[in-house]
């Protein structure tokens, strides 16, 4: 019998995007592009397209638990990421799984709001992410607005990003990748990685004229996928920065909207 190719396994715990540009759909596309077998635990169904979110329907905590049990109990997951978690009860299901035993490295994308402005995390759930989930993470990947929300102050410069990464690490213990793609009037998209010992500034040309969503999902999924492939954290982040930049640069038109191409 011919020897079969083996793919590593990664898990995404996130919401479903019916428009296909973000969430579970984006994450699974990224995993597949890397030669990683993608698994999922869906937290919410969303009715959305690139123009906005029309409705959100959350799963029950028990059903999320069943999905996590099926995947983590039956498949050799080597890395995982979270995206849209919606409310406290769903966050705590993830927390309970990562508190017990040996779990794969976890990348937390603290999704709070869609590009369109739709709320993707209930206000009372921010504390559960901050106080319960982030201390269990290997890496957190907040964008400019999410980092500002976690800190309680605005961020307007690369120096602000550097200070934010350090302060968030001090508060929560995990490495932080604070993404600066939303900084105004910059020629480069600068992200800051800090793990408590060393810092990296990841810089790529700012690609103008492309308006899309799902970049945060793509970035965090790429990091998780590269971790599943066996890369160390710093190498995984650097590889993911290249992938997400290329995905933006090579965006394709889908109807009246743009979509990332991974």
ABEGO torsion letter per residue (X at the ends): XBBBBBBBBBBBBBBBBAAGABEAAAAAAAAAAAGBBBBBBBABBBBBBAAEBABBBBBBAAAAAAAAAAAAAABBBABBBBBBAGBAAAAAAAAAAAABEBBBBBBBBBBABBAAGBBABBAAAAAAAAAAAAAABABBBBBAAAAAAAAGBBBABAAAAAAAAAAAAAAAGBBBBBBAAABBGBABBBBBBBAGABBBBBBBBBBBGBBBBGAAAAAAAAAAAAAAAGBBAAAAAAAAAAAAAAAAAABBBBEABBBBBX
